[in-house]
Amino acid sequence: MLNLLSFFSLDQWITEILEGFGLTDFHIYYSKAVIAILILAGLSFLVNWIAKNIILVLIWKFVAKSKSQWVKFLVKNKLFRRLSHLAPAIIIYTVGPVLLSEYESLANVTYLITHIYLIIIGLFLIYAFLNSMSEVYNTFDISKSRPIKGYVQVVKIIIGIVAAILILAAILDRSPLTMLAGLGAMTAILILVFRDTILGLVGGIQVTANDLAQIGDWIEMPKYGADGDVIDITLHTVLVQNWDRTISIIPTYALVSEGFKNWRGMIRAGGRRIMRSIYVDTKTIRFCDEKMLAEFEKIHYLKDYIKTRKKEIDEYNKKYNFDSSNPVNGRRMTNLGTFRAYITNYLSNHPLVRQDLIYMVRQLQPNEKGLPLEIYCFAKTVEWVEYEKIQADIFDHIMSIVSFFDLKIFQYPSELNVTLADKPMAVIKDDKDNKNKNKY
């Protein structure tokens, strides 16, 4: 190989042509160097073209018939195309010693550039392989609960740092181990520079190891305006697609350090909680008389309750010999208590309320709005629209039947409410007459 030029008398032929132009030995020397570089570049370009347009085409024809996920993603991430970039380097290392044998300095620079080029191509090849591996992994169900994208990004950063050290060592003509030893003294600076990366790595490990969040989980994090599904978990960030279709970007470490709400348990349970209160006007709460109880007993969901409750109360009052002429004595049923019993029985018979999960009707602390009566149960769905329909139907019914129990729902009084509810009809009539007189 070293005598290749002599064999073809190419060197002598080029020299004779240059001498024919009347060039001096000095100019001939450098002209031959330029020609050698041009020949080397031309051969590299030709080989690269052959690799891309002939060899790669044959590979793609084979790949098109393959059903392997690996092959599919390797093509998608351009691994084979990047492999074709190795061809020029092979040519330079093969033909370069022949063409540049008389130009040691030029050969050293050429080999240095080729060496750096190979490191960069190798880096891109590893990145393409890692991307393909990550995408193949994402085709498995386990990828949703154990995403590896963050770890792949960490490996990429480490490999990128190693590649940078190798390039720097090649330029400075030093051992890579010496460069690594020098980096040890820069640990504090590296920690400062890669602070977010380190925190992201730690956060990602904790999120994955403790199964805090998965792709597809519905999470809430008000500080970052996040309320929606997790669509990606990376080294530095977690992407959440909110219900208004916007994207919230949350630092991965924030999921560990600041906390968030994950609705996964609700989705797995298959029931979504309904927890809403109505405010009963305390002025309308009173004991039930016999007429009211007779009417209540006609209600399907209260028939058995009224009979059982009346019997229990009568036995109790007789046992302690309470004077029933005064309603304060002994135990009495109230319209509010009966109303609570009705709602409880209504929920227990509702076809879209989960009976295997807790449901109840309870009183909360009274306030300026009246007495809160909270309905607590779980709908048989986690789908948002259906859930809202079920909740609305329940409260439509409750609001509609509350007047049957001689109760009123509290609301802040308007001028019309005050006129009609708080004034006797005679007073209202007088007010209207006075207003009509004032018109004239």
BELWO-V701184 format. One record per residue. N is the residue number from 0. RES is the residue in three letters. OMEGA is omega in whole degrees, -180 to 180 (999 if undefined). NEAR is the number of other C-alpha atoms within 8 Angstrom. Layout:
N|RES|OMEGA|NEAR, N|RES|OMEGA|NEAR
This chain:
0|MET|-178|4, 1|LEU|-180|6, 2|ASN|-175|7, 3|LEU|-180|8, 4|LEU|179|11, 5|SER|-178|9, 6|PHE|180|7, 7|PHE|-178|6, 8|SER|-178|8, 9|LEU|-178|9, 10|ASP|-180|8, 11|GLN|-180|8, 12|TRP|179|8, 13|ILE|180|9, 14|THR|-180|10, 15|GLU|-180|8, 16|ILE|-179|8, 17|LEU|177|10, 18|GLU|179|10, 19|GLY|176|7, 20|PHE|177|6, 21|GLY|-180|6, 22|LEU|177|10, 23|THR|179|7, 24|ASP|179|6, 25|PHE|-179|7, 26|HIS|178|8, 27|ILE|-179|12, 28|TYR|-177|8, 29|TYR|176|8, 30|SER|177|8, 31|LYS|178|10, 32|ALA|179|10, 33|VAL|180|8, 34|ILE|180|8, 35|ALA|178|10, 36|ILE|180|9, 37|LEU|178|8, 38|ILE|-180|8, 39|LEU|179|13, 40|ALA|179|8, 41|GLY|179|8, 42|LEU|179|10, 43|SER|179|13, 44|PHE|-178|9, 45|LEU|-179|8, 46|VAL|179|11, 47|ASN|178|12, 48|TRP|179|9, 49|ILE|-179|9, 50|ALA|-177|11, 51|LYS|-171|11, 52|ASN|179|8, 53|ILE|-177|9, 54|ILE|-179|9, 55|LEU|178|12, 56|VAL|178|9, 57|LEU|179|8, 58|ILE|-179|8, 59|TRP|177|8, 60|LYS|176|8, 61|PHE|-178|8, 62|VAL|-178|9, 63|ALA|180|6, 64|LYS|-177|6, 65|SER|178|8, 66|LYS|-178|6, 67|SER|176|6, 68|GLN|-180|7, 69|TRP|-179|9, 70|VAL|-179|10, 71|LYS|-177|11, 72|PHE|175|11, 73|LEU|176|13, 74|VAL|-179|9, 75|LYS|-178|8, 76|ASN|170|10, 77|LYS|178|9, 78|LEU|-178|12, 79|PHE|177|9, 80|ARG|179|9, 81|ARG|176|11, 82|LEU|-180|10, 83|SER|179|11, 84|HIS|177|10, 85|LEU|-177|10, 86|ALA|178|12, 87|PRO|-180|12, 88|ALA|179|12, 89|ILE|179|8, 90|ILE|-178|13, 91|ILE|-179|12, 92|TYR|-180|9, 93|THR|-175|7, 94|VAL|-177|9, 95|GLY|180|12, 96|PRO|179|10, 97|VAL|-176|11, 98|LEU|-174|11, 99|LEU|-176|12, 100|SER|-179|9, 101|GLU|-173|5, 102|TYR|-174|8, 103|GLU|-179|8, 104|SER|179|6, 105|LEU|179|8, 106|ALA|-180|12, 107|ASN|178|8, 108|VAL|180|8, 109|THR|180|8, 110|TYR|178|10, 111|LEU|179|10, 112|ILE|179|8, 113|THR|179|10, 114|HIS|178|9, 115|ILE|178|10, 116|TYR|179|9, 117|LEU|178|10, 118|ILE|-179|11, 119|ILE|178|9, 120|ILE|177|12, 121|GLY|178|8, 122|LEU|180|11, 123|PHE|178|9, 124|LEU|179|11, 125|ILE|178|8, 126|TYR|180|9, 127|ALA|179|12, 128|PHE|180|11, 129|LEU|177|9, 130|ASN|179|10, 131|SER|179|13, 132|MET|180|9, 133|SER|-179|11, 134|GLU|175|9, 135|VAL|179|11, 136|TYR|-178|8, 137|ASN|177|11, 138|THR|179|7, 139|PHE|-178|7, 140|ASP|-177|7, 141|ILE|-178|8, 142|SER|-180|11, 143|LYS|180|10, 144|SER|-180|11, 145|ARG|-180|10, 146|PRO|-179|13, 147|ILE|-177|8, 148|LYS|179|10, 149|GLY|180|13, 150|TYR|177|9, 151|VAL|178|11, 152|GLN|177|10, 153|VAL|179|11, 154|VAL|178|8, 155|LYS|180|9, 156|ILE|-179|8, 157|ILE|179|8, 158|ILE|177|9, 159|GLY|178|9, 160|ILE|178|8, 161|VAL|179|8, 162|ALA|178|11, 163|ALA|178|8, 164|ILE|179|11, 165|LEU|179|10, 166|ILE|180|10, 167|LEU|179|8, 168|ALA|179|12, 169|ALA|-180|11, 170|ILE|-178|8, 171|LEU|-179|6, 172|ASP|178|6, 173|ARG|179|9, 174|SER|177|7, 175|PRO|179|9, 176|LEU|178|6, 177|THR|178|8, 178|MET|179|11, 179|LEU|178|9, 180|ALA|178|8, 181|GLY|179|8, 182|LEU|179|8, 183|GLY|179|7, 184|ALA|-179|7, 185|MET|-176|8, 186|THR|-178|8, 187|ALA|180|7, 188|ILE|180|7, 189|LEU|178|8, 190|ILE|179|9, 191|LEU|-179|7, 192|VAL|-176|7, 193|PHE|-178|8, 194|ARG|-178|8, 195|ASP|179|8, 196|THR|-180|10, 197|ILE|178|9, 198|LEU|179|9, 199|GLY|179|14, 200|LEU|180|13, 201|VAL|180|9, 202|GLY|180|13, 203|GLY|178|13, 204|ILE|-179|8, 205|GLN|179|11, 206|VAL|-178|12, 207|THR|-177|13, 208|ALA|-179|8, 209|ASN|179|6, 210|ASP|-178|10, 211|LEU|-179|9, 212|ALA|178|10, 213|GLN|174|13, 214|ILE|-177|12, 215|GLY|178|8, 216|ASP|172|11, 217|TRP|-180|11, 218|ILE|175|13, 219|GLU|175|10, 220|MET|-172|11, 221|PRO|-178|7, 222|LYS|-178|5, 223|TYR|180|8, 224|GLY|-176|7, 225|ALA|175|15, 226|ASP|-177|13, 227|GLY|-175|11, 228|ASP|174|12, 229|VAL|-179|16, 230|ILE|179|10, 231|ASP|175|8, 232|ILE|-179|14, 233|THR|-179|11, 234|LEU|-174|14, 235|HIS|-171|12, 236|THR|170|11, 237|VAL|-178|13, 238|LEU|-180|12, 239|VAL|176|15, 240|GLN|-177|14, 241|ASN|-177|12, 242|TRP|176|7, 243|ASP|176|4, 244|ARG|173|6, 245|THR|-179|7, 246|ILE|174|9, 247|SER|-179|11, 248|ILE|-176|10, 249|ILE|173|11, 250|PRO|-177|10, 251|THR|-177|15, 252|TYR|-179|12, 253|ALA|178|10, 254|LEU|-179|12, 255|VAL|-172|10, 256|SER|-174|6, 257|GLU|178|6, 258|GLY|-179|8, 259|PHE|178|8, 260|LYS|178|7, 261|ASN|-177|11, 262|TRP|-176|9, 263|ARG|-180|8, 264|GLY|178|7, 265|MET|-179|10, 266|ILE|180|10, 267|ARG|179|6, 268|ALA|179|6, 269|GLY|178|9, 270|GLY|-179|12, 271|ARG|-172|12, 272|ARG|170|8, 273|ILE|180|10, 274|MET|-176|8, 275|ARG|-177|7, 276|SER|166|8, 277|ILE|-177|8, 278|TYR|-179|11, 279|VAL|177|13, 280|ASP|-175|13, 281|THR|179|7, 282|LYS|-175|4, 283|THR|180|9, 284|ILE|-179|11, 285|ARG|177|7, 286|PHE|177|9, 287|CYS|174|11, 288|ASP|-176|6, 289|GLU|179|6, 290|LYS|179|7, 291|MET|-179|8, 292|LEU|177|10, 293|ALA|178|8, 294|GLU|-179|8, 295|PHE|-177|10, 296|GLU|178|12, 297|LYS|-180|8, 298|ILE|-173|8, 299|HIS|-176|6, 300|TYR|-178|9, 301|LEU|-174|14, 302|LYS|-180|11, 303|ASP|-179|8, 304|TYR|-178|9, 305|ILE|-180|11, 306|LYS|-179|9, 307|THR|-177|8, 308|ARG|179|8, 309|LYS|180|8, 310|LYS|-180|8, 311|GLU|-178|8, 312|ILE|179|10, 313|ASP|179|8, 314|GLU|180|8, 315|TYR|-179|10, 316|ASN|178|11, 317|LYS|-179|8, 318|LYS|-178|6, 319|TYR|173|6, 320|ASN|179|6, 321|PHE|177|8, 322|ASP|-175|7, 323|SER|179|7, 324|SER|178|4, 325|ASN|-176|6, 326|PRO|180|8, 327|VAL|-178|5, 328|ASN|175|8, 329|GLY|-178|10, 330|ARG|180|8, 331|ARG|173|8, 332|MET|178|8, 333|THR|178|10, 334|ASN|179|13, 335|LEU|178|10, 336|GLY|178|8, 337|THR|177|11, 338|PHE|177|10, 339|ARG|179|10, 340|ALA|179|10, 341|TYR|-178|10, 342|ILE|179|10, 343|THR|179|11, 344|ASN|177|10, 345|TYR|179|9, 346|LEU|-178|10, 347|SER|179|9, 348|ASN|-179|6, 349|HIS|-176|7, 350|PRO|-177|4, 351|LEU|176|7, 352|VAL|-180|11, 353|ARG|-180|10, 354|GLN|-180|7, 355|ASP|176|4, 356|LEU|-174|7, 357|ILE|171|8, 358|TYR|-178|12, 359|MET|173|8, 360|VAL|-175|11, 361|ARG|176|9, 362|GLN|174|8, 363|LEU|-179|8, 364|GLN|178|6, 365|PRO|178|8, 366|ASN|-175|7, 367|GLU|178|4, 368|LYS|-179|11, 369|GLY|-178|11, 370|LEU|179|13, 371|PRO|175|14, 372|LEU|-172|12, 373|GLU|175|12, 374|ILE|-176|12, 375|TYR|179|13, 376|CYS|-179|14, 377|PHE|176|13, 378|ALA|-179|15, 379|LYS|179|11, 380|THR|173|9, 381|VAL|180|12, 382|GLU|-168|6, 383|TRP|-175|6, 384|VAL|180|6, 385|GLU|178|9, 386|TYR|-180|13, 387|GLU|178|8, 388|LYS|-179|8, 389|ILE|-180|10, 390|GLN|180|10, 391|ALA|180|8, 392|ASP|180|8, 393|ILE|-176|8, 394|PHE|171|8, 395|ASP|-179|8, 396|HIS|-178|8, 397|ILE|180|9, 398|MET|-176|8, 399|SER|-174|7, 400|ILE|-176|8, 401|VAL|-179|12, 402|SER|178|8, 403|PHE|180|6, 404|PHE|-179|10, 405|ASP|177|9, 406|LEU|177|13, 407|LYS|175|9, 408|ILE|-179|10, 409|PHE|166|9, 410|GLN|-178|5, 411|TYR|-174|5, 412|PRO|171|7, 413|SER|180|6, 414|GLU|-180|6, 415|LEU|180|7, 416|ASN|-179|9, 417|VAL|-178|10, 418|THR|-174|9, 419|LEU|-173|10, 420|ALA|-171|7, 421|ASP|-179|7, 422|LYS|173|9, 423|PRO|-178|8, 424|MET|-180|7, 425|ALA|180|6, 426|VAL|179|8, 427|ILE|-180|11, 428|LYS|178|8, 429|ASP|179|8, 430|ASP|-180|8, 431|LYS|180|8, 432|ASP|180|8, 433|ASN|180|8, 434|LYS|180|8, 435|ASN|179|8, 436|LYS|-178|7, 437|ASN|179|6, 438|LYS|-176|5, 439|TYR|999|4
